[in-house]
Amino acid sequence: MKTYEVIREIETAYCDVGVIAIKDTDYSVMDRYLLQRGITFNPVLNVVPHVFVRKNHPVANENKMTFEKLKDYPYVSYEQGEHNNSFFTEELANISSDKQIEISDRASLMNCLLGTDSYTIGTGIMPSLLNKGRIVSIPFESNNCYTIGYILRTDKNLSDLTKKFIELLKTTHKYVESQEKQLHN
């Protein structure tokens, strides 16, 4: 789901909780934007950007990725529709490629990564079940990071189900951190 749509579903009380990622460069802008809509952002996890490529991509065995290593490959981004402001996207602002592909849904993005030498950059979190290990995540050399967290309306009491979801999210956060440490040791 597009970031704007997640925010809108919380703002209209269609959903009780949403999960979004905010780039550190956009944190203050996004925080103000959310507060103006009666929504609070609750950070759970900070992660460095990662490059996603198919398992057999020419750069798939790199330990760390740079723009220089990626310059010859197509960059795939997730199109955010009419709300394409930088603070609604996971893409890093300084990415420019003459070989850029915009895709509107995650399934198409995955298929593009699996079938070509393209790449995308995101939080580094991708469930293995989603891609069956066919997509690899490589830390990207960058001064940027993402804060992943959940959003809630400030004027709404939490249901027991929402509280349970938040606890599971925090537990998952600890699991993700332990996996990251194992990968980088």
Backbone as numpy.savetxt, mean C-alpha at the origin, in Angstrom:
# Nx Ny Nz CAx CAy CAz Cx Cy Cz
-9.84 -1.74 -3.17 -10.68 -0.57 -3.17 -9.79 0.67 -3.17
-10.20 1.67 -3.87 -9.44 2.92 -3.93 -9.47 3.62 -2.56
-8.38 4.29 -2.23 -8.25 4.95 -0.93 -9.40 5.91 -0.66
-9.75 6.73 -1.65 -10.85 7.67 -1.47 -12.14 6.94 -1.12
-12.37 5.79 -1.76 -13.59 5.03 -1.51 -13.61 4.47 -0.09
-12.46 4.03 0.41 -12.39 3.54 1.79 -12.76 4.67 2.74
-12.18 5.84 2.53 -12.46 7.00 3.38 -13.94 7.37 3.30
-14.47 7.39 2.11 -15.88 7.75 1.91 -16.81 6.77 2.62
-16.48 5.48 2.61 -17.34 4.50 3.29 -17.33 4.69 4.81
-16.22 5.17 5.35 -16.18 5.47 6.79 -16.92 6.76 7.06
-16.69 7.77 6.23 -17.34 9.07 6.41 -18.86 8.95 6.38
-19.40 8.13 5.49 -20.85 7.98 5.37 -21.41 6.92 6.33
-20.54 6.32 7.14 -20.91 5.29 8.11 -21.41 4.01 7.44
-21.06 3.82 6.18 -21.39 2.56 5.50 -20.57 1.43 6.12
-19.33 1.73 6.51 -18.45 0.78 7.18 -17.99 1.38 8.50
-17.64 0.52 9.44 -17.17 0.98 10.74 -15.67 1.26 10.78
-14.91 0.51 9.99 -13.45 0.62 10.03 -12.90 0.41 8.62
-11.83 1.14 8.32 -11.15 0.99 7.03 -9.65 0.94 7.26
-8.92 0.34 6.35 -7.47 0.24 6.45 -6.87 0.96 5.24
-5.95 1.89 5.51 -5.29 2.63 4.43 -3.80 2.75 4.73
-3.04 3.08 3.69 -1.61 3.36 3.83 -1.39 4.81 3.43
-0.58 5.51 4.23 -0.28 6.92 3.97 1.23 7.07 3.84
1.66 7.71 2.76 3.09 8.00 2.60 3.49 9.07 3.62
4.71 8.96 4.15 5.15 9.94 5.14 5.13 11.36 4.58
5.36 11.52 3.28 5.36 12.85 2.67 3.95 13.46 2.63
2.92 12.64 2.74 1.54 13.11 2.68 0.81 13.02 4.03
1.53 12.62 5.07 0.87 12.32 6.34 0.09 13.51 6.89
0.70 14.68 6.96 0.02 15.83 7.57 -1.18 16.28 6.73
-1.06 16.23 5.40 -2.17 16.60 4.53 -3.32 15.62 4.71
-3.01 14.32 4.70 -4.05 13.31 4.84 -4.70 13.37 6.22
-3.90 13.61 7.25 -4.45 13.70 8.60 -5.46 14.85 8.68
-5.11 16.01 8.13 -6.05 17.15 8.12 -7.30 16.81 7.32
-7.11 16.18 6.17 -8.23 15.79 5.31 -9.20 14.88 6.07
-8.66 13.90 6.77 -9.50 12.96 7.52 -10.21 13.66 8.68
-9.48 14.46 9.42 -10.09 15.16 10.56 -11.22 16.07 10.13
-11.09 16.72 8.97 -12.17 17.57 8.45 -13.43 16.77 8.15
-13.28 15.48 7.97 -14.42 14.60 7.68 -14.87 13.80 8.90
-14.33 14.15 10.07 -14.73 13.46 11.29 -14.16 12.06 11.40
-12.97 11.86 10.84 -12.33 10.53 10.81 -10.96 10.63 11.46
-10.63 9.61 12.25 -9.29 9.56 12.83 -8.50 8.41 12.20
-7.21 8.66 12.03 -6.29 7.65 11.52 -5.51 7.11 12.70
-5.46 5.79 12.83 -4.77 5.13 13.93 -3.64 4.29 13.37
-2.39 4.78 13.49 -1.25 4.06 12.92 -1.07 2.68 13.56
-0.69 1.71 12.73 -0.43 0.36 13.22 0.99 -0.07 12.86
1.45 0.28 11.67 2.70 -0.27 11.16 3.37 0.73 10.22
4.68 0.90 10.35 5.47 1.68 9.41 6.30 0.72 8.57
6.27 0.91 7.26 7.02 0.04 6.36 7.73 0.87 5.31
8.85 0.34 4.82 9.57 0.99 3.73 8.94 0.55 2.41
9.06 1.37 1.37 8.53 0.96 0.06 9.23 -0.30 -0.44
8.48 -1.09 -1.17 9.00 -2.31 -1.78 8.60 -2.33 -3.26
9.45 -2.94 -4.05 9.16 -3.16 -5.47 8.57 -4.56 -5.60
7.49 -4.67 -6.37 6.89 -5.96 -6.66 7.18 -6.31 -8.11
7.72 -7.51 -8.32 7.98 -8.04 -9.66 7.65 -9.53 -9.66
7.51 -10.07 -10.86 7.27 -11.52 -10.95 8.53 -12.26 -10.51
8.35 -13.47 -10.04 9.43 -14.29 -9.51 10.60 -14.46 -10.48
10.33 -14.51 -11.79 11.38 -14.72 -12.79 11.80 -13.42 -13.49
11.45 -12.29 -12.93 11.83 -10.98 -13.49 13.36 -10.86 -13.45
13.98 -10.17 -14.41 15.44 -10.02 -14.42 16.05 -9.42 -13.14
15.26 -8.65 -12.36 15.80 -8.05 -11.13 15.29 -8.75 -9.86
14.60 -9.86 -10.01 13.93 -10.52 -8.88 14.88 -10.98 -7.78
16.15 -11.20 -8.09 17.08 -11.69 -7.07 17.88 -10.59 -6.39
17.56 -9.34 -6.67 18.25 -8.22 -6.03 17.85 -8.15 -4.55
18.78 -7.73 -3.69 18.48 -7.57 -2.27 17.86 -6.23 -1.97
18.21 -5.23 -2.75 17.68 -3.88 -2.59 17.50 -3.29 -3.99
16.45 -2.50 -4.16 16.14 -1.98 -5.48 16.33 -0.47 -5.53
16.75 0.02 -6.72 16.90 1.45 -6.98 16.20 1.79 -8.28
15.93 3.09 -8.51 15.35 3.52 -9.78 16.27 3.16 -10.94
17.55 3.26 -10.72 18.52 2.97 -11.79 18.34 1.54 -12.31
18.12 0.58 -11.41 17.95 -0.82 -11.81 16.60 -1.06 -12.51
15.66 -0.13 -12.31 14.31 -0.31 -12.86 14.04 0.50 -14.12
14.95 1.37 -14.49 14.67 2.36 -15.55 14.25 1.75 -16.89
14.66 0.52 -17.20 14.32 -0.08 -18.49 13.00 -0.87 -18.48
12.34 -0.90 -17.33 11.13 -1.73 -17.21 9.89 -0.85 -17.05
8.74 -1.33 -17.54 7.50 -0.57 -17.40 7.04 -0.50 -15.94
6.58 0.66 -15.56 6.07 0.90 -14.21 4.55 0.82 -14.24
3.97 0.02 -13.36 2.52 -0.14 -13.29 2.02 0.55 -12.03
1.01 1.41 -12.20 0.43 2.08 -11.03 -1.06 1.79 -10.96
-1.58 1.92 -9.77 -2.98 1.67 -9.50 -3.74 2.98 -9.65
-4.55 3.09 -10.66 -5.29 4.30 -10.99 -6.34 4.56 -9.90
-6.41 5.80 -9.42 -7.32 6.15 -8.33 -8.58 6.87 -8.81
-8.81 6.90 -10.10 -10.02 7.53 -10.63 -9.94 9.04 -10.53
-11.10 9.67 -10.33 -11.14 11.13 -10.29 -10.45 11.70 -9.05
-10.17 10.86 -8.06 -9.50 11.30 -6.83 -8.05 10.83 -6.88
-7.31 11.34 -7.86 -5.96 10.87 -8.12 -4.91 11.77 -7.48
-5.28 12.51 -6.42 -4.30 13.32 -5.70 -3.22 12.41 -5.14
-2.02 12.92 -5.02 -0.90 12.09 -4.57 -1.16 11.48 -3.20
-1.92 12.17 -2.33 -2.11 11.60 -1.00 -3.13 10.47 -0.97
-3.78 10.17 -2.08 -4.67 9.01 -2.17 -3.97 7.80 -2.78
-2.72 7.94 -3.21 -2.04 6.86 -3.89 -0.89 6.31 -3.05
-0.51 5.05 -3.34 0.65 4.46 -2.69 1.92 4.79 -3.46
1.78 5.25 -4.68 2.95 5.50 -5.51 3.79 6.64 -4.95
5.09 6.49 -5.08 6.01 7.53 -4.63 5.97 8.67 -5.64
6.00 9.89 -5.15 5.85 11.06 -6.00 6.96 11.21 -7.03
8.14 10.75 -6.74 9.26 10.99 -7.64 9.46 9.89 -8.69
8.46 9.08 -8.91 8.57 8.05 -9.96 8.14 8.68 -11.28
9.02 8.64 -12.23 8.62 9.07 -13.57 9.22 8.06 -14.54
8.37 7.60 -15.42 8.80 6.60 -16.38 8.11 6.88 -17.70
8.84 6.73 -18.79 8.20 6.88 -20.08 7.47 5.59 -20.46
7.60 4.58 -19.61 6.91 3.30 -19.81 5.99 3.07 -18.62
4.92 3.85 -18.53 4.03 3.74 -17.38 2.67 3.21 -17.82
2.14 2.29 -17.02 0.84 1.68 -17.28 -0.04 1.95 -16.07
-1.24 2.51 -16.29 -2.19 2.71 -15.19 -3.27 1.66 -15.29
-3.53 1.02 -14.16 -4.50 -0.07 -14.11 -5.52 0.26 -13.03
-6.79 -0.11 -13.27 -7.85 0.30 -12.36 -8.23 -0.74 -11.31
-7.71 -1.96 -11.41 -8.06 -2.95 -10.39 -6.86 -3.83 -10.09
-6.84 -4.36 -8.89 -5.69 -5.14 -8.42 -5.49 -6.43 -9.21
-6.56 -7.08 -9.65 -6.41 -8.32 -10.41 -5.66 -8.06 -11.72
-6.01 -6.97 -12.41 -5.31 -6.63 -13.65 -3.86 -6.27 -13.37
-3.62 -5.57 -12.27 -2.24 -5.22 -11.91 -1.43 -6.49 -11.68
-1.99 -7.43 -10.95 -1.30 -8.70 -10.69 -1.01 -9.43 -12.01
-2.00 -9.49 -12.88 -1.80 -10.17 -14.16 -0.74 -9.48 -15.01
-0.69 -8.18 -14.97 0.33 -7.43 -15.71 1.72 -7.75 -15.14
1.85 -7.77 -13.82 3.13 -8.10 -13.21 3.55 -9.53 -13.55
2.59 -10.45 -13.53 2.90 -11.86 -13.79 3.25 -12.14 -15.24
2.70 -11.35 -16.17 2.89 -11.64 -17.58 3.92 -10.79 -18.29
4.54 -9.82 -17.59 5.50 -8.92 -18.24 6.69 -8.66 -17.31
7.62 -7.86 -17.79 8.75 -7.43 -16.96 8.44 -6.11 -16.27
7.18 -5.82 -16.02 6.79 -4.58 -15.35 7.03 -4.71 -13.84
6.90 -3.59 -13.16 7.03 -3.55 -11.70 6.07 -2.53 -11.14
5.83 -2.63 -9.86 5.10 -1.59 -9.14 5.77 -1.41 -7.80
5.44 -0.32 -7.14 6.01 -0.03 -5.82 4.86 0.17 -4.85
4.99 -0.43 -3.67 3.94 -0.30 -2.66 4.48 -0.58 -1.28
3.60 -0.99 -0.41 3.94 -1.17 1.01 4.82 -2.37 1.28
4.87 -3.31 0.36 5.65 -4.53 0.59 4.81 -5.65 1.16
3.58 -5.35 1.48 2.70 -6.37 2.06 1.79 -6.90 0.96
1.92 -8.20 0.71 1.07 -8.86 -0.27 0.89 -10.30 0.19
-0.34 -10.68 0.48 -0.57 -12.05 0.92 -0.09 -13.08 -0.10
0.68 -14.07 0.36 1.19 -15.12 -0.53 0.06 -15.89 -1.19
-1.06 -16.04 -0.49 -2.18 -16.78 -1.07 -2.70 -16.07 -2.32
-2.57 -14.75 -2.34 -3.06 -13.97 -3.46 -2.28 -14.26 -4.74
-0.98 -14.45 -4.61 -0.17 -14.63 -5.81 0.58 -15.96 -5.84
0.37 -16.80 -4.84 0.97 -18.15 -4.77 2.48 -18.12 -4.91
3.12 -17.06 -4.39 4.56 -16.94 -4.43 5.14 -16.54 -5.77
4.28 -16.17 -6.71 4.76 -15.81 -8.05 5.20 -14.35 -8.15
4.89 -13.55 -7.13 5.32 -12.15 -7.08 6.27 -12.01 -5.89
7.40 -11.35 -6.11 8.35 -11.12 -5.02 8.37 -9.64 -4.66
8.73 -9.39 -3.43 8.78 -8.04 -2.88 10.22 -7.73 -2.50
10.76 -6.65 -3.03 12.16 -6.28 -2.79 12.19 -4.88 -2.17
12.89 -4.71 -1.02 12.97 -3.37 -0.41 13.52 -2.35 -1.41
12.91 -1.18 -1.43 13.30 -0.12 -2.34 14.12 0.92 -1.59
15.24 1.30 -2.17 16.12 2.29 -1.56 15.44 3.66 -1.65
14.97 4.15 -0.51 14.19 5.39 -0.51 14.23 6.02 0.88
14.03 7.32 0.91 13.90 8.02 2.19 12.46 8.04 2.66
11.55 7.51 1.86 10.13 7.51 2.17 9.73 6.25 2.94
8.60 6.35 3.60 8.00 5.17 4.22 6.48 5.33 4.19
5.80 4.24 4.50 4.34 4.23 4.58 3.94 3.96 6.02
2.86 4.58 6.43 2.23 4.23 7.69 0.91 3.57 7.34
0.76 2.34 7.78 -0.48 1.61 7.55 -1.27 1.67 8.85
-2.53 1.96 8.71 -3.36 2.05 9.91 -4.83 1.93 9.56
-5.64 2.07 10.58 -7.08 1.97 10.37 -7.72 3.32 10.65
-8.85 3.54 9.97 -9.59 4.78 10.15 -10.96 4.48 10.73
-11.41 5.41 11.58 -12.70 5.30 12.25 -13.37 6.67 12.28
-14.68 6.69 12.31 -15.39 7.95 12.56 -15.15 8.34 14.01
-14.95 9.62 14.24 -14.68 10.09 15.61 -15.93 10.09 16.48
-17.11 10.11 15.87 -18.35 10.23 16.63 -19.12 8.92 16.80
-18.47 7.82 16.51 -19.19 6.54 16.53 -18.56 5.59 17.54
-19.40 4.95 18.34 -18.90 3.94 19.27 -18.54 2.67 18.50
-17.52 1.99 18.98 -17.06 0.78 18.31 -17.90 -0.42 18.71
-18.30 -1.20 17.73 -19.01 -2.45 18.01 -18.00 -3.48 18.48
-18.48 -4.57 19.07 -17.58 -5.64 19.49 -16.83 -6.24 18.30
-17.52 -6.35 17.17 -16.89 -6.89 15.97 -15.75 -5.98 15.49
-15.98 -4.66 15.51 -14.94 -3.71 15.11 -13.75 -3.79 16.06
-14.02 -3.89 17.35 -12.93 -4.02 18.33 -12.11 -5.28 18.07
-12.80 -6.38 17.76 -12.11 -7.65 17.47 -11.25 -7.51 16.21
-11.79 -6.85 15.18 -11.04 -6.64 13.95 -9.76 -5.85 14.22
-9.88 -4.79 15.01 -8.71 -3.96 15.34 -7.66 -4.78 16.09
-8.10 -5.62 17.01 -7.15 -6.49 17.73 -6.45 -7.45 16.78
-7.21 -8.02 15.83 -6.60 -8.92 14.84 -5.62 -8.16 13.95
-5.95 -6.94 13.59 -5.06 -6.11 12.78 -3.75 -5.86 13.52
-3.85 -5.57 14.80 -2.64 -5.34 15.61 -1.81 -6.62 15.74
-2.47 -7.76 15.86 -1.77 -9.04 15.93 -1.05 -9.32 14.61
-1.74 -9.06 13.51 -1.15 -9.24 12.19 0.06 -8.33 12.03
-0.03 -7.13 12.54 1.08 -6.18 12.49 2.32 -6.78 13.14
2.17 -7.40 14.28 3.31 -8.01 14.96 3.88 -9.16 14.14
3.00 -9.92 13.49 3.45 -11.02 12.63 4.23 -10.47 11.43
3.70 -9.44 10.79 4.36 -8.84 9.63 5.74 -8.31 10.02
5.84 -7.64 11.17 7.13 -7.13 11.63 8.13 -8.27 11.85
7.68 -9.38 12.43 8.60 -10.50 12.67 9.05 -11.12 11.35
8.15 -11.19 10.36 8.52 -11.72 9.04 9.53 -10.81 8.35
9.33 -9.49 8.47 10.27 -8.52 7.89 11.66 -8.68 8.49
11.73 -8.86 9.80 13.02 -9.02 10.47 13.72 -10.28 9.99
12.97 -11.37 9.83 13.55 -12.63 9.35 14.08 -12.48 7.92
13.35 -11.76 7.08 13.79 -11.57 5.70 15.08 -10.77 5.59
15.26 -9.83 6.49 16.42 -8.92 6.40 17.58 -9.35 7.27
17.49 -10.49 7.92 18.62 -11.02 8.73 19.39 -12.05 7.98
